[in-house]
Amino acid sequence: MKLTFIVPALNLTGGLRVISIYANLLSKRGHTVTVISPCEKKPSFKERLKYLLRWKNYEFNSGYDDTFFKNSNYEVIVLKKEGPIKATSVPDADVVVATFWNTAEWLADFPESKGRKVYFIQHYEVHPWLPVERVKATFNLPYKKIVVAQWIADILKAEYGQDSIVISNAVDHKLFYAPSREGNKQTTFCMMYSQRAYKGSQWAFECYKKLQGLHPEVKLLVFGMNAPDDVINLPEGAEYIHKPEQDDIREIYSRCDAYLFTSSVEGFGLPILEAMACRTPVIGTQCGAAPDLLVGGGGVLIEREDSEGLLAAMEWICFSKGAAWMLMSDTAYKESQNHSWESKGGDVEAVLLGLKED
């Protein structure tokens, strides 16, 4: 089977990482896989001028990064132009997959020779910084739809009358793992930093600072893509790790007693499973995959933006040494073992093969 994935740009987001994993798995299963991306975004005249004038120390960052697609066993084509990908730049195939709302728009005029159209939806991208009505319109396009979480499927059915297939994300157990361990004598939390408000980083920082007032010995590890000088309100004594490698992220998870997942909106939340695979319980909000993954006891589920709930959960971690913490740690690990990429790759393959046979 010939498969084409159309991506908006190569970058280091979790969504692109998932695409790279599926492309690799499907290629290993004997399919001819191609990933096509526009070229790196170039700075506009205004952006170049701001840089030349050193306006507020402005630095242009396109976000382009091909790390997840290096040394791949499938073809990666980066076009010479920015913007929408045209059908003339896409090989004929059995299936063509849109991976973001704008790529779903691009596919609308593709002829049948480019393949049966699939919309792989990893988030309900109705955000104020995007053209909301255009985003919503893509959910009504006549494509086969695969979503990563039940809550997205529920919205598509209730608000758009659209059916979809749920294939949840997974974790690479060769990359994220840890031996059975006891909790730390110095209670340590970890989290991923983001400047996007809906990720809840500032909320997590505020609650951690309150916890420090009650338990000065606690520790916080923070990792993220932002340069250290761009991290806002990092708590005193917290350790910040800038752009860690995947092996380093595993080590961060494995050093901690709990991972803080504080988003108010999330498609899935890959770090939840990564932390759990490293035997680290998760304190998570009621969004993304957290309700499904934590229901078995591998962490503590709290309401969105519930400061009292977050603080109480963190205090519980401080006091739950010995058998109580180890039970939660083992439960988290066992839950993670139910989610392998190999299995999910087979599920995706079955859906795509079914399209070819229709």
TIBA-272381 format. One record per residue (C-alpha): residue number from 1; x, y, z. Coordinates in nm, 4 decimals, decimal comma. Each point is the difference from the previous one (the first is absolute). Layout:
! TIBA-272381
num; px; py; pz
NUM; X; Y; Z .
...
This chain:
! TIBA-272381
num; px; py; pz
1; 0,0000; 0,0000; 0,0000 .
2; 0,1235; 0,3502; -0,0852 .
3; -0,0605; 0,2558; 0,2772 .
4; 0,0602; 0,3756; 0,0118 .
5; -0,0037; 0,2120; 0,3164 .
6; -0,0402; 0,3749; -0,0557 .
7; 0,1379; 0,2061; 0,2906 .
8; -0,0197; 0,3785; 0,0577 .
9; 0,3742; 0,0245; 0,0791 .
10; 0,2675; -0,2150; 0,1582 .
11; 0,0365; 0,0910; 0,3665 .
12; 0,0491; -0,1394; 0,3494 .
13; -0,3643; -0,0119; 0,1067 .
14; -0,1477; -0,3172; 0,1410 .
15; -0,2378; -0,0240; -0,2943 .
16; 0,2832; -0,0145; -0,2531 .
17; 0,1787; -0,2556; 0,2140 .
18; -0,3072; -0,2237; -0,0195 .
19; -0,0079; 0,0371; -0,3796 .
20; 0,3674; -0,1000; -0,0218 .
21; -0,0672; -0,3087; 0,2134 .
22; -0,2906; -0,1163; -0,2151 .
23; 0,1926; 0,0668; -0,3210 .
24; 0,2845; -0,2132; 0,1317 .
25; -0,2279; -0,2835; 0,1177 .
26; -0,1956; -0,0122; -0,3257 .
27; 0,3201; 0,0013; -0,2024 .
28; 0,1317; -0,2925; 0,2057 .
29; -0,3234; -0,1844; -0,0794 .
30; 0,0897; 0,0172; -0,3680 .
31; -0,1919; 0,3048; -0,1159 .
32; 0,1462; 0,2802; -0,2131 .
33; -0,0240; 0,3097; 0,2202 .
34; 0,0673; 0,3622; -0,0926 .
35; -0,0145; 0,3023; 0,2312 .
36; -0,0324; 0,3369; -0,1743 .
37; 0,0575; 0,3384; 0,1664 .
38; 0,0249; 0,3616; -0,1154 .
39; 0,3430; 0,1571; 0,0394 .
40; 0,1106; 0,1891; 0,3067 .
41; -0,1892; 0,3260; 0,0491 .
42; 0,2072; 0,3043; -0,0954 .
43; -0,0179; 0,3250; 0,2008 .
44; -0,2215; 0,2715; -0,1418 .
45; 0,1320; 0,3488; -0,0796 .
46; -0,1375; 0,1247; 0,3321 .
47; 0,1642; -0,2871; 0,1872 .
48; 0,3343; 0,0609; -0,1732 .
49; -0,0216; 0,3690; 0,0842 .
50; -0,0727; -0,0734; 0,3673 .
51; 0,3016; -0,2283; 0,0083 .
52; 0,2317; 0,2536; -0,1674 .
53; -0,1126; 0,2752; 0,2384 .
54; 0,0363; -0,2392; 0,2967 .
55; -0,3531; 0,0988; 0,1008 .
56; -0,0445; -0,1274; 0,3569 .
57; 0,2763; -0,2547; -0,0782 .
58; -0,2284; -0,1570; -0,2623 .
59; 0,1037; -0,3382; -0,1387 .
60; -0,1840; -0,1700; -0,2850 .
61; -0,0839; -0,3626; 0,0672 .
62; -0,1809; -0,1953; -0,2691 .
63; -0,0420; -0,3041; 0,2237 .
64; 0,1277; -0,2190; -0,2831 .
65; 0,1830; -0,3128; 0,1152 .
66; 0,0382; -0,3331; -0,1811 .
67; 0,1374; -0,1973; 0,2972 .
68; -0,2897; -0,2484; 0,0095 .
69; 0,0408; -0,0706; -0,3725 .
70; 0,3756; -0,0484; -0,0254 .
71; 0,1398; -0,3399; -0,1003 .
72; -0,3510; -0,1186; -0,0850 .
73; -0,0797; -0,3220; -0,1860 .
74; -0,2564; 0,1845; -0,2145 .
75; 0,0231; 0,2934; -0,2406 .
76; -0,0167; 0,3533; 0,1391 .
77; -0,0572; 0,2763; -0,2553 .
78; 0,0454; 0,3624; 0,1062 .
79; -0,1283; 0,2252; -0,2749 .
80; 0,1731; 0,3169; -0,1121 .
81; -0,3038; 0,2167; 0,0682 .
82; -0,1895; 0,1032; 0,3113 .
83; -0,3746; -0,0117; 0,0257 .
84; -0,2609; -0,2418; -0,1326 .
85; 0,1160; -0,3238; -0,1592 .
86; -0,1474; -0,0535; -0,3452 .
87; -0,0993; -0,3341; -0,1494 .
88; 0,2720; 0,0391; -0,2641 .
89; 0,2615; -0,0344; 0,2764 .
90; -0,1513; -0,3218; 0,1356 .
91; 0,0589; -0,3500; -0,1429 .
92; -0,2884; -0,2252; -0,0971 .
93; -0,0887; -0,2306; 0,2880 .
94; -0,2665; -0,2236; 0,1490 .
95; -0,0559; 0,2211; 0,3046 .
96; 0,0869; 0,3628; 0,0802 .
97; -0,0157; 0,1195; 0,3615 .
98; -0,0631; 0,3549; 0,1243 .
99; 0,1645; 0,0575; 0,3379 .
100; -0,1178; 0,3500; 0,0973 .
101; -0,2955; 0,2255; -0,0806 .
102; 0,1805; 0,1949; -0,2752 .
103; 0,1257; -0,3183; -0,1674 .
104; -0,3614; -0,1238; -0,0039 .
105; -0,0848; 0,3133; -0,2018 .
106; 0,2860; -0,0719; -0,2399 .
107; -0,1286; -0,3513; -0,0713 .
108; -0,3483; 0,1223; -0,0984 .
109; 0,0904; 0,0460; -0,3680 .
110; 0,2294; -0,3017; -0,0334 .
111; -0,1112; -0,2392; -0,2772 .
112; -0,0826; -0,3641; 0,0738 .
113; 0,3411; -0,1068; -0,1336 .
114; 0,1647; 0,1453; 0,3131 .
115; -0,1831; -0,2543; 0,2153 .
116; -0,2999; -0,0409; 0,2268 .
117; -0,0065; 0,2919; 0,2426 .
118; 0,0506; -0,0462; 0,3739 .
119; -0,0057; 0,2707; 0,2697 .
120; 0,2185; -0,0952; 0,2974 .
121; -0,1210; 0,2232; 0,2847 .
122; 0,2157; 0,0328; 0,3111 .
123; -0,1791; 0,2979; 0,1530 .
124; -0,3202; 0,1987; -0,0354 .
125; 0,1863; 0,3039; -0,1314 .
126; -0,2712; 0,2603; 0,0588 .
127; 0,2304; 0,2616; 0,1520 .
128; -0,0396; 0,3805; -0,0093 .
129; 0,3385; 0,0470; -0,1681 .
130; -0,1139; -0,2121; -0,2957 .
131; -0,2694; 0,0768; -0,2620 .
132; -0,2691; -0,1806; 0,1975 .
133; -0,2663; -0,0231; -0,2710 .
134; 0,2473; -0,1441; -0,2496 .
135; 0,1179; -0,2521; 0,2591 .
136; -0,3581; -0,1059; 0,0722 .
137; -0,0715; -0,0357; -0,3708 .
138; 0,2739; -0,2627; -0,0333 .
139; -0,1882; -0,2337; 0,2339 .
140; -0,2834; -0,0190; -0,2532 .
141; 0,2259; -0,0983; -0,2895 .
142; -0,0864; -0,3456; -0,1396 .
143; 0,3153; -0,1725; 0,1240 .
144; 0,0450; -0,3122; 0,2103 .
145; 0,0777; 0,1335; 0,3471 .
146; 0,2360; -0,1511; 0,2565 .
147; 0,0218; 0,1688; 0,3416 .
148; 0,2329; -0,0617; 0,2936 .
149; -0,2510; 0,0329; 0,2852 .
150; -0,3638; -0,0789; 0,0689 .
151; -0,0800; 0,3584; 0,1005 .
152; 0,0900; 0,1187; -0,3513 .
153; -0,2197; -0,2705; -0,1528 .
154; -0,2870; 0,1090; 0,2246 .
155; 0,0283; 0,3633; -0,1152 .
156; 0,0137; -0,0968; -0,3684 .
157; -0,3142; -0,2106; 0,0409 .
158; -0,1967; 0,2451; 0,2154 .
159; 0,0882; 0,3253; -0,1794 .
160; 0,0672; -0,1122; -0,3574 .
161; -0,1810; -0,3320; -0,0355 .
162; 0,3288; -0,1551; -0,1064 .
163; 0,1083; -0,3559; 0,0807 .
164; 0,3641; -0,0705; 0,0819 .
165; 0,2253; -0,2828; 0,1115 .
166; 0,1821; 0,0375; 0,3308 .
167; 0,3617; -0,1210; 0,0014 .
168; 0,1682; 0,1367; 0,3103 .
169; 0,3668; 0,0879; 0,0194 .
170; 0,2594; -0,2218; 0,1629 .
171; 0,3516; 0,0054; 0,1403 .
172; 0,3341; -0,1339; -0,1221 .
173; 0,0892; -0,2532; 0,2705 .
174; 0,3547; -0,0299; -0,1359 .
175; 0,0501; 0,3691; 0,0647 .
176; -0,2053; 0,0607; 0,3144 .
177; 0,0477; -0,2500; 0,2826 .
178; 0,1330; -0,0314; 0,3545 .
179; 0,0598; -0,2770; 0,2528 .
180; -0,2235; -0,0335; 0,3047 .
181; 0,1010; 0,2667; 0,2502 .
182; -0,0945; 0,1686; 0,3241 .
183; -0,1005; 0,3639; 0,0358 .
184; 0,2687; 0,2637; 0,0578 .
185; 0,0909; 0,1148; 0,3496 .
186; -0,0165; 0,3526; -0,1432 .
187; -0,3378; 0,0108; -0,1750 .
188; 0,0589; 0,1015; -0,3616 .
189; -0,2513; 0,1108; -0,2623 .
190; 0,0544; 0,0548; -0,3703 .
191; -0,1895; 0,1766; -0,2769 .
192; 0,0320; 0,1236; -0,3557 .
193; 0,0091; 0,3775; -0,0405 .
194; -0,1953; 0,1855; -0,2652 .
195; -0,0844; 0,3671; -0,0462 .
196; -0,3432; -0,0942; -0,1337 .
197; -0,2480; 0,0869; 0,2723 .
198; -0,2139; -0,3110; -0,0482 .
199; 0,2956; -0,2215; 0,0957 .
200; -0,0278; 0,1329; 0,3564 .
201; 0,3702; 0,0541; 0,0710 .
202; -0,0547; 0,3203; 0,1968 .
203; -0,2751; -0,1638; 0,2020 .
204; 0,2320; -0,2902; 0,0814 .
205; 0,2754; 0,2427; 0,1025 .
206; -0,2359; 0,1876; 0,2316 .
207; -0,1175; -0,3177; 0,1733 .
208; 0,3558; -0,1268; 0,0307 .
209; 0,1046; 0,3244; 0,1697 .
210; -0,2824; -0,0480; 0,2514 .
211; 0,1203; -0,3544; 0,0580 .
212; 0,3512; 0,1314; 0,0620 .
213; -0,1411; 0,2154; 0,2810 .
214; -0,1374; -0,3135; 0,1653 .
215; 0,2834; -0,2383; -0,0928 .
216; 0,3198; 0,1936; -0,0774 .
217; 0,1880; -0,3209; -0,0811 .
218; -0,1995; -0,0791; -0,3181 .
219; 0,1661; 0,0159; -0,3401 .
220; -0,1217; 0,0787; -0,3518 .
221; 0,1505; -0,1027; -0,3354 .
222; -0,1255; 0,1914; -0,3037 .
223; 0,0822; -0,0727; -0,3623 .
224; -0,1034; 0,1718; -0,3200 .
225; 0,0887; 0,1498; -0,3368 .
226; 0,0261; 0,3619; 0,1189 .
227; 0,3405; 0,1473; 0,0734 .
228; 0,0633; 0,0371; 0,3745 .
229; -0,0294; 0,3805; -0,0152 .
230; -0,3474; -0,0353; -0,1545 .
231; -0,1424; -0,2096; 0,2835 .
232; -0,2398; 0,2223; 0,1933 .
233; -0,0264; -0,0171; 0,3804 .
234; 0,2110; -0,3134; 0,0435 .
235; -0,0233; -0,0809; 0,3738 .
236; 0,3071; 0,0585; 0,2126 .
237; 0,2151; -0,3106; 0,0195 .
238; -0,1688; -0,1716; -0,2948 .
239; 0,2271; -0,1654; -0,2567 .
240; -0,0690; 0,0807; -0,3656 .
241; 0,1196; -0,2325; -0,2776 .
242; -0,0005; 0,1600; -0,3450 .
243; -0,0809; -0,2176; -0,3057 .
244; 0,0895; -0,3347; 0,1588 .
245; 0,0638; -0,3046; -0,2163 .
246; -0,2485; -0,2855; 0,0262 .
247; 0,2360; -0,2002; 0,2225 .
248; 0,0298; 0,3030; 0,2275 .
249; -0,3790; 0,0304; 0,0215 .
250; -0,0207; -0,3624; 0,1121 .
251; 0,2544; 0,0786; 0,2701 .
252; -0,2018; 0,3031; 0,1134 .
253; -0,3175; -0,2046; 0,0342 .
254; 0,1886; -0,2736; 0,1842 .
255; 0,1384; 0,2441; 0,2564 .
256; -0,3420; 0,1233; 0,1060 .
257; -0,2817; -0,0974; 0,2333 .
258; -0,2739; 0,1504; -0,2177 .
259; -0,0430; 0,1662; -0,3378 .
260; -0,2200; 0,3117; -0,0114 .
261; -0,2411; 0,0042; -0,2963 .
262; -0,1796; 0,3330; 0,0413 .
263; -0,1593; 0,0716; -0,3400 .
264; -0,3500; 0,1400; -0,0225 .
265; -0,0316; -0,1227; -0,3602 .
266; 0,1950; -0,2851; -0,1574 .
267; -0,0463; -0,2428; -0,2873 .
268; 0,1645; -0,2953; 0,1707 .
269; 0,3031; 0,0867; 0,2132 .
270; 0,2878; -0,2304; -0,0957 .
271; 0,2088; 0,0866; 0,3104 .
272; -0,2629; -0,1698; 0,2173 .
273; 0,0813; -0,3416; -0,1467 .
274; 0,3723; 0,0736; -0,0193 .
275; 0,0132; 0,0798; 0,3715 .
276; -0,2108; -0,3033; 0,0889 .
277; 0,2303; -0,2254; -0,2031 .
278; 0,2835; 0,1313; 0,2189 .
279; -0,2024; -0,1030; 0,3095 .
280; -0,0813; 0,3615; 0,0845 .
281; -0,3571; 0,0698; 0,1175 .
282; -0,1794; 0,2922; -0,1654 .
283; -0,1994; 0,2811; 0,1548 .
284; -0,2219; 0,0903; -0,2931 .
285; -0,2915; 0,2225; -0,0891 .
286; -0,3265; -0,1248; -0,1485 .
287; 0,0993; 0,0418; -0,3639 .
288; 0,1637; -0,1885; -0,2837 .
289; 0,0654; -0,3643; 0,0830 .
290; 0,0509; 0,0600; 0,3735 .
291; -0,3497; -0,1139; 0,1071 .
292; 0,0440; -0,3291; -0,1870 .
293; 0,3611; -0,0636; 0,1029 .
294; -0,0241; 0,0932; 0,3689 .
295; -0,3306; -0,1649; 0,0834 .
296; 0,1783; -0,3205; 0,1052 .
297; 0,2016; 0,1700; 0,2735 .
298; 0,3268; 0,0892; -0,1717 .
299; -0,0300; 0,3589; 0,1147 .
300; -0,2358; 0,2645; 0,1333 .
301; -0,2680; 0,1582; -0,2192 .
302; -0,0964; 0,3608; 0,0808 .
303; -0,2317; 0,2604; -0,1502 .
304; 0,1341; 0,2582; -0,2433 .
305; 0,1499; 0,3069; 0,1739 .
306; -0,0895; -0,1413; 0,3437 .
307; 0,2838; 0,1450; 0,2073 .
308; -0,1160; -0,1610; 0,3240 .
309; -0,0264; -0,3356; -0,1730 .
310; 0,3456; 0,0276; -0,1533 .
311; 0,1591; 0,1078; 0,3264 .
312; -0,1750; -0,2827; 0,1891 .
313; 0,1163; -0,2575; -0,2551 .
314; 0,3583; 0,1257; 0,0208 .
315; -0,0143; -0,0136; 0,3810 .
316; -0,1288; -0,3566; -0,0204 .
317; 0,3050; -0,0899; -0,2082 .
318; 0,2215; 0,1601; 0,2664 .
319; -0,1468; -0,2240; 0,2689 .
320; -0,0570; -0,3208; -0,2004 .
321; 0,3344; -0,1645; 0,0535 .
322; 0,0641; -0,3737; 0,0017 .
323; -0,2700; -0,2468; -0,1031 .
324; -0,2674; 0,2587; -0,0886 .
325; 0,2200; 0,1802; -0,2514 .
326; 0,1413; -0,3239; -0,1414 .
327; -0,3521; -0,1327; -0,0603 .
328; -0,0884; 0,3114; -0,1996 .
329; 0,3328; -0,0199; -0,1848 .
330; -0,0536; -0,3652; -0,0943 .
331; -0,3582; 0,0708; -0,1060 .
332; 0,1194; 0,2811; -0,2270 .
333; 0,2595; -0,2297; -0,1558 .
334; -0,2512; -0,2811; -0,0589 .
335; -0,2416; 0,2399; -0,1691 .
336; 0,2753; 0,1201; -0,2338 .
337; 0,0678; -0,3574; -0,1079 .
338; -0,3477; -0,0141; -0,1545 .
339; 0,0973; 0,2671; -0,2548 .
340; 0,2635; -0,1036; -0,2554 .
341; 0,0681; 0,1695; -0,3320 .
342; 0,0321; -0,3370; -0,1732 .
343; -0,3605; -0,0828; 0,0905 .
344; -0,1270; 0,3466; -0,0990 .
345; 0,1910; -0,0232; -0,3283 .
346; -0,1903; -0,3172; -0,0773 .
347; -0,3286; 0,1747; 0,0755 .
348; 0,0829; 0,2878; -0,2351 .
349; 0,1128; -0,2421; -0,2700 .
350; -0,3297; -0,1892; 0,0239 .
351; -0,2003; 0,3210; -0,0497 .
352; 0,2076; 0,1076; -0,3000 .
353; -0,0108; -0,3443; -0,1618 .
354; -0,3757; 0,0031; 0,0449 .
355; -0,0192; 0,3251; -0,1959 .
356; 0,1972; -0,1493; -0,2881 .
357; -0,2355; -0,2967; -0,0164 .
358; -0,3227; 0,2097; 0,0070 .
